[in-house]
Amino acid sequence: MNKQVGNLNNPVYPIMIAIAVAHLINDTMQAVIPAMFPILKSDLGLTFTQIGLISFALNMFASALQPIVGFASDKKPMPYALPIGMVSSFVGIAIIAFTSQYWIIIIAVLFLGFGSAIFHPEGSRVSFMAAGSKRGLAQSVYQVGGNSGQALAPLISAYIFDLLGQRGAAIVLVVAAIGIVILSKIAAWYRKQLEQERLAKKKRVLVSNLPPLTKKQVGIALTLLFTIIFARSFYTTNITSFYVFYLMDHYDVSLRLGQILIFTFMAFGVVGTFFGGSLSDRIGRKNVILLSVVVPMPFCLALPYVPLWAAMIFLVIIGTLIMISFSVTVVYAQELVPTKIGTMAGLTTGFAFGMGAIGAMVIGVLIDHRGIDFTMMVVSLLPLLLLVAFFLPKDKPASAV
């Protein structure tokens, strides 16, 4: 097979980077929503429950659709669905930039959710096709793009919405237009790879680093993995969407400083995501997942009780380590079911979105009824669920396979 086809030994780095940039743009548009929460709460007089419902609508819609898109693309890949999904997100941002009605905001985030649901399974497939022998690295580069986009949310809030208000979201439309162009180019490459596979009568497959497992063992492993994703998504949603209110209330910091601290948490999460994938190629997926569980645990438990200077340090440590397994859990799920690349990418990413959606709704209601201090204390206990990672099947490092 030609080197540019992206076979098992030769990574196609330009495509690997391009899909990561597209992921950054896609998730930047998603990040506009939590970035707007302080503005929407102030300007429209929304409750925390209503804010949680906006996040729920966005993430749950994307969550429900992603496995469906992944399953469909496993049967029939859809290269040009990628730019179509970006167009849907463009429409959502355009609507949300100029409306002042709550129900229209809900409709707008459905457009964003639809675009995200299309992008993530197909984007993960492109990452796999471009990866060659660097599966962990490719997935990390891809996820770094997405996490970087999400990390921009507090900066967008601090330096765009704080200055320009809700209409500042229109600035993101320029970036979305660039994303549509990039994804159109990627879709053409994607279609070419599928055509070359068809002519060669050889389908690209994933080589698993896990030992042979029964269907029951795979089912148990997936249940454990989804428990990890649930706890991690619930916890990180709390930090990225609501912890800024805790910082403002508990430590009396300004909105801008609070958002910068949230950005710090997310930025170091990007660093952890990048190194996690390549590290998992060397020491194994399970070992990296365990690293992301054990080390940050005491910092997560202590975060609500420490002074501001310590909270700043803890956010760096937690952000780096709890996200070091973000891309690794996707690859691990794909290696559990190596014949369903798109389906497993859709399930894991979709489940993360769904848990984030439910988390935002539950946390919003809890803050309204029990107060923000109590809520932060309760959520700090969630990382204890991550300890189920010890029961995952052991895999071999990619270098040893």
GIWOLIN-V495067 format. One record per residue. N is the residue number from 1. RES is the residue in one letter. D_LAST is the distance of its C-alpha to the last C-alpha in Angstrom with 2 decimals. Layout:
# GIWOLIN-V495067
n res d_last
N RES D_LAST
N RES D_LAST
This chain:
# GIWOLIN-V495067
n res d_last
1 M 21.74
2 N 23.59
3 K 21.85
4 Q 23.76
5 V 22.47
6 G 19.39
7 N 16.76
8 L 13.01
9 N 13.24
10 N 16.58
11 P 17.53
12 V 21.23
13 Y 22.42
14 P 26.06
15 I 25.24
16 M 22.75
17 I 25.66
18 A 28.33
19 I 26.90
20 A 26.58
21 V 30.24
22 A 31.22
23 H 29.55
24 L 31.59
25 I 34.73
26 N 34.11
27 D 33.59
28 T 36.48
29 M 38.71
30 Q 37.46
31 A 38.15
32 V 41.75
33 I 42.49
34 P 41.79
35 A 43.25
36 M 46.47
37 F 46.84
38 P 49.23
39 I 51.29
40 L 51.47
41 K 52.42
42 S 55.14
43 D 56.51
44 L 56.29
45 G 56.82
46 L 53.74
47 T 52.82
48 F 49.41
49 T 49.13
50 Q 49.80
51 I 47.24
52 G 44.70
53 L 45.66
54 I 44.97
55 S 41.44
56 F 41.10
57 A 42.26
58 L 39.88
59 N 36.70
60 M 37.44
61 F 38.29
62 A 35.05
63 S 33.17
64 A 34.82
65 L 34.25
66 Q 30.62
67 P 29.06
68 I 31.67
69 V 30.86
70 G 27.11
71 F 27.82
72 A 30.26
73 S 28.02
74 D 25.23
75 K 28.00
76 K 29.67
77 P 28.29
78 M 31.20
79 P 30.83
80 Y 34.39
81 A 34.22
82 L 32.78
83 P 36.08
84 I 38.09
85 G 36.50
86 M 37.37
87 V 40.93
88 S 41.20
89 S 40.25
90 F 42.79
91 V 45.46
92 G 44.62
93 I 45.00
94 A 48.21
95 I 49.69
96 I 48.81
97 A 50.23
98 F 53.71
99 T 54.27
100 S 55.94
101 Q 55.71
102 Y 53.23
103 W 52.67
104 I 51.96
105 I 49.31
106 I 47.64
107 I 47.79
108 A 46.41
109 V 43.30
110 L 42.66
111 F 42.39
112 L 39.88
113 G 37.94
114 F 37.92
115 G 36.63
116 S 33.81
117 A 32.87
118 I 32.52
119 F 30.71
120 H 27.80
121 P 26.04
122 E 26.70
123 G 25.84
124 S 22.42
125 R 21.92
126 V 23.04
127 S 20.60
128 F 17.71
129 M 19.28
130 A 19.65
131 A 16.23
132 G 14.32
133 S 10.88
134 K 12.57
135 R 12.66
136 G 13.59
137 L 15.97
138 A 17.56
139 Q 18.27
140 S 19.66
141 V 21.87
142 Y 23.04
143 Q 23.86
144 V 25.46
145 G 27.86
146 G 28.82
147 N 29.18
148 S 31.21
149 G 33.50
150 Q 33.99
151 A 34.68
152 L 37.56
153 A 39.48
154 P 41.39
155 L 42.21
156 I 43.48
157 S 45.60
158 A 46.90
159 Y 47.68
160 I 48.28
161 F 49.49
162 D 51.38
163 L 53.28
164 L 53.48
165 G 53.14
166 Q 51.58
167 R 52.33
168 G 49.96
169 A 47.20
170 A 48.51
171 I 47.01
172 V 43.54
173 L 44.66
174 V 44.42
175 V 40.76
176 A 40.22
177 A 41.85
178 I 39.45
179 G 36.54
180 I 38.01
181 V 38.13
182 I 34.52
183 L 33.26
184 S 35.45
185 K 33.75
186 I 30.25
187 A 31.42
188 A 32.58
189 W 29.18
190 Y 27.51
191 R 30.06
192 K 29.44
193 Q 25.70
194 L 26.62
195 E 29.26
196 Q 26.98
197 E 24.51
198 R 27.61
199 L 28.95
200 A 25.71
201 K 25.42
202 K 21.71
203 K 20.55
204 R 17.68
205 V 15.15
206 L 12.53
207 V 9.01
208 S 8.77
209 N 6.55
210 L 9.52
211 P 10.60
212 P 13.38
213 L 16.42
214 T 20.06
215 K 22.13
216 K 23.93
217 Q 20.91
218 V 19.79
219 G 23.42
220 I 23.67
221 A 20.56
222 L 22.04
223 T 25.38
224 L 24.08
225 L 22.35
226 F 25.63
227 T 27.58
228 I 25.69
229 I 26.37
230 F 29.96
231 A 30.72
232 R 29.17
233 S 30.94
234 F 34.20
235 Y 34.20
236 T 33.38
237 T 35.94
238 N 38.49
239 I 37.88
240 T 37.81
241 S 40.72
242 F 43.01
243 Y 42.43
244 V 44.55
245 F 47.51
246 Y 46.90
247 L 46.87
248 M 50.13
249 D 51.77
250 H 50.60
251 Y 50.56
252 D 53.06
253 V 50.92
254 S 51.60
255 L 49.60
256 R 48.37
257 L 47.17
258 G 45.57
259 Q 43.64
260 I 42.54
261 L 41.13
262 I 39.23
263 F 37.93
264 T 36.76
265 F 34.79
266 M 33.17
267 A 32.65
268 F 30.70
269 G 28.72
270 V 27.73
271 V 26.63
272 G 24.51
273 T 22.96
274 F 22.05
275 F 20.35
276 G 18.67
277 G 16.26
278 S 15.09
279 L 15.09
280 S 12.84
281 D 10.12
282 R 10.64
283 I 11.66
284 G 10.60
285 R 12.95
286 K 15.07
287 N 15.85
288 V 17.18
289 I 19.15
290 L 20.63
291 L 21.58
292 S 23.44
293 V 25.25
294 V 26.42
295 V 27.61
296 P 29.77
297 M 31.26
298 P 34.40
299 F 35.14
300 C 35.07
301 L 37.41
302 A 39.78
303 L 39.97
304 P 43.16
305 Y 45.08
306 V 44.61
307 P 46.93
308 L 46.19
309 W 44.92
310 A 42.36
311 A 41.41
312 M 40.59
313 I 38.20
314 F 36.67
315 L 36.05
316 V 34.00
317 I 31.88
318 I 31.46
319 G 30.79
320 T 28.04
321 L 26.18
322 I 26.80
323 M 25.47
324 I 22.32
325 S 20.52
326 F 22.38
327 S 19.79
328 V 16.96
329 T 18.82
330 V 18.97
331 V 15.25
332 Y 14.77
333 A 17.54
334 Q 16.19
335 E 12.90
336 L 15.36
337 V 17.22
338 P 15.11
339 T 18.17
340 K 20.44
341 I 19.37
342 G 23.01
343 T 24.15
344 M 21.69
345 A 22.37
346 G 26.03
347 L 25.96
348 T 24.30
349 T 26.28
350 G 29.32
351 F 29.23
352 A 29.09
353 F 32.10
354 G 33.86
355 M 33.52
356 G 34.73
357 A 37.63
358 I 38.60
359 G 38.19
360 A 40.55
361 M 43.09
362 V 43.05
363 I 43.19
364 G 46.02
365 V 48.05
366 L 47.43
367 I 48.63
368 D 51.72
369 H 52.63
370 R 51.54
371 G 51.27
372 I 48.52
373 D 48.45
374 F 47.89
375 T 45.18
376 M 43.18
377 M 43.41
378 V 42.17
379 V 39.22
380 S 38.17
381 L 37.34
382 L 34.82
383 P 31.76
384 L 32.21
385 L 30.63
386 L 27.33
387 L 27.00
388 V 25.67
389 A 22.24
390 F 22.05
391 F 21.85
392 L 18.80
393 P 15.92
394 K 13.33
395 D 9.85
396 K 6.77
397 P 6.82
398 A 5.34
399 S 5.66
400 A 3.82
401 V 0.00
